[in-house]
Amino acid sequence: MTWTRKHLLTIEELSAEEIMLALDTAASFKEVSTRTIKKVPALRGKTVVSLFLEPSTRTRVSFELAAKRLSADTLSITAQASSITKGETLKDTARNIEAMNADFVVLRHSAAGSPKFLADRLNASILNAGDGAHEHPTQALLDAFTIREKLGRIAGLNILILGDILFSRVARSNIWALTKLGARVTLCGPTTLVPAVFRELGVTITTRLDDALCEADVVNLLRIQHERQRKTLFPSTGEYSRLFGLSRERFRLTKPDVLIMHPGPINRGVEIASEVADCPRSVILEQVTNGVAVRMAALFLLNGVQNRIAQGVPPETLQPRENSVSPPGESDLVADATA
Amino acid sequence: MTIILNAEAMQRVLSRMAHEIVEQNDPIEGLILIGLQTRGVFLARRLASRIREATGRDPPTGSLDISMYRDDLNLRGSPPTVKHTDIAFAVDDKSAVLVDDVLFTGRSVRAALDALTDIGRPRRIQLAVLIDRGHRELPIRPDYVGKNMPTSCREQIQVRMKEEDGVDEVAIEKL
């Protein structure tokens, strides 16, 4: 199997084989970060621009480290420190970056579909680092990588995603990746934050949290995305914590070899008790480690396609079939991508 | 297609190479074998087992993937599949033998030298190849050669090994 995509925009459009290729490639790149000299020359001379128009610590640093460990030159633009505060549109910002011959643009934006918007307009390869509540493909890849590394497989596992599903791009990308790889995914959370329409993605929705915890091989916890909620969707943080937080008592219900995952940032005492976040079954920091390997793999694979285009392989022969099903629950969240 | 080494001949060649390696690396302590993915890894393991038979010592064997180090990443038809680098021991101050199936332009070996020296600083690096087919583009020469096989650029050398291909043989093919 050969990687043929110039951009990494969504998990939805990837096949199970493409996801597995990315995970296998990441496994090889993980070794690089364990060396004394944590650098290989694979992207020497290439430029990676991180355009982060929403706050981020982990993803931005992780992409930047990944690019640096591949010997690429990197620069980072954040909303507060850029001309976007002076009214420049996303398209104009990106075109200016491209005029400086960037090869990769890593984009985080509050508008769903903004990476696709750039991919249609720029020559650079676009990597989606989170677009609104739509997708966060590298997070799903690193979650799948961590599960496979820890439990040896993904197919057949019971994976519980608990929390704010409605506003979570991590949930959407995880659902796409894990169901494609054959896992049984269950969603649980306040009914206002777990829309029934998600059943169409092939997942189970439950309100019986304790039963779901007993059966789960993996519990992936999500933070409440206060910044995306325009109205009150549950009474209080305290009540959320009581009803859906992974407390010490609830943790006792889980299997002895359960994996506790969280994409971060964690809110201790809200969706996860401190003791649970720091317990041996928690792989939250290993997810961070694996994030660098997965992003190195993504950059490496896209770079291979760029090189083939530069040799004159027509891009259309590289692009696999289009898959145009849009994720449910997204329509009311799509903002103007140029905003 | 012409077979230039059959299974039996490959066995004999590997035994000879193992003895040459032992002869050149006396004392045998400090010898490590590093196979280049994929078939170099199998060759390194086979050489190691013959060295054990000859000396009673088991030289540590590792695998090296050079796809992140190639200088022709932008020239190759399709991006390489990245395989594992697995060297579970320190290479510093060791006498390392790089093992590959075919020596051609020398560019894989150059990449392997970069990859290995990023991992550590061996005291000495030697090169063992099953087939030397000529056409070097870099000043690189092997220390141990299974078979010298003058070729034209329009020919292809196919090394097949039991571990990967189910059969031990080396064939030459016109493209």
Interface residues (C-beta under 8 A of the other chain):
Chain A: T2 W3 D24 T25 A27 S28 F29 E31 V32 R35 T36 I37 K39 V40 P41 A42 L70 A297 F300 L301 N303 G304 V305 N307 R308 A310 Q311
Chain B: D65 S67 M68 Y69 L73 N74 L75 G77 S78 P79 P80 T81 V82 K83 H84 T85 D86 D114 A115 D118 I119 G120
